[in-house]
Amino acid sequence: MVEPLHVEQMQVRWADTDAGGRIHWSAVFRWAEAAEHSFLRALGWDTEKAGTYPRRSTEAAYHRPLRFGQNFEVRIGIERMKTSSVTFGWTVVSGGQTCVSGRHTVVHIGDDGRPARWPDHLRAGLAGVLRGAGGGDRYTCLAADSRSR
């Protein structure tokens, strides 16, 4: 797992659980997406002009159960940044223990419906954070593969 660039504090909601009282397997993907969006908004992502960013792939490994009302945080970082895609790596941590780890790759789609270069201001923000230039209390530097495609 990569070092986190953004940490999102959350709590397991009733709607996140299954009949057994544990989180439903799909909840972690909503949490990771919420952390991703919060991180990108902090870098200047304008949701009015966001465009389309579908997921190309997702993956999760479940290590410990989470239950209704439990507090946790999603720690998200960047595993790889290419021209039209970014792979985010993330962990869900509660009580100092990793409960879920995963990743998802997001592709920017242009007006023509084809993969397109991520907007320059987001690429610059992501690259700046990767270099440690993002600064601030919320971000830390990480070693990542930021080769362009």
Buried (B, 14 or more C-beta within 10 A) or exposed (E): EBBBBBBBEBEBEEEBBEEEEBBEEEBBBBBBBBBBBBBBEBBEBEEEEBEEBEEEEBEBEBEEEBEBEBEBBBBBBBBBBBBBBBBBBBBBBBEEEBBBBBBBBBBBBEEEEEBBBBBEEBBBBBBBBBEEEBEEEBBBBBEBEBEEE
